[in-house]
């Protein structure tokens, strides 16, 4: 017996109109579907060499993505080309579903794909077999055939069975949101540790989803191929899928060992900064919120700035000073996103530690985004997985204030009392942000009253950079200083003063 749903389904005409509006909004944007920085000239900004290198490795046309007699491992080398986006609206509002689809379009374009069309279905729960309903899946197949798309990207993480079922209907490659994000990370990783982390995350995602098309996975390999042994060891052999699984597990074990071996270097660098008494500020936030641009504005650095999602993967540490002259470090970290794949959170654990070990977190928010509070919640959800991160003082920088409606910035500042409206591009609000950082940084704790010999000018310089000087005068024995410094520097000053007699 059928039951009336709590909210009446829209008519076919209304549903079609809404879908067309979503498609129009997605395809009307150029460059990226989240191009809130359109109009800024990026031909002369920082990081242009790296940006040019990335452009040279973007997706190229003419590569087949048909479901040929190949394995999933082999398919990972095939590039995405022309795509159709698919979203499912369950408990979300229409606006939330549209924002999510825009973000998916931005992810697809960042990966180098060309978005041809999009589709949203309203449904209480995903279909366990094909994700979309049976009728909608057939409609998607017709849309794919009509547009000439070679890939379907689904705005969710699909179960292996759902992906296979949908592929059987649409007859082209189906990629879910997680695989797309992993693909972008693979393109943008540049450090040895970053590349290893991304590859490990890809393999963890791939292992339970391994499959082939045609009869590729049922072929058996003899003993020589399977185990490297010769006569006397040949048997039925492993099937191709078994061989691929074993190779993936072996590779994953090696990658875990490599990443573990690289961790001491990062810990050593962090410990060296701690021993120096230099406080640290970690820049965190949603992807494409403008974190790297803000780092450049605050420090004069020359790191890559690109209007794309996940342009920064590897932490970048730069020196900066507060308005009163105190030295500190700013660390640019990887951006977060809604439903960040679990594999990436685990693989980038050592990178995310930079956030958990900071003295202050500078949380950058795209103030011009349609749903900035949703982005803040997504970032906090990831930070909840980092031990101690939520206990660290947080400053929220509402970036892109030059592009956001004034009433939206005013509303956000009323909801977020400790926020600062800035524009990393124009410099608006940067001085207020510097003062806010200055107030939040930990103050030196030890009061010293010493005479530093003139031969130890390095200690006087360190006091000025890392401490707070209240009295400085020159006497016969050296420089008389009354200041507040960290304990390690206080010990050095005391030792130098005593040894001078």
PyMOL commands that set and color helices and strands:
alter all, ss='L'
color gray80, all
select helices_A, chain A and resi 12-28+48-56+72-75+94-110+134-147+160-170+177-188+192-207+216-218+223-227+240-275+291-299+342-347+349-356+372-383+389-391+406-415+430-440+454-466+487-499
alter helices_A, ss='H'
color red, helices_A
select strands_A, chain A and resi 82-89+114-122+151-154+173-176+220-221+238-239+279-285+316-321+327-332+360-366+393-399+419-421+446-452+468-474+479-485
alter strands_A, ss='S'
color yellow, strands_A
deselect
rebuild
show_as cartoon
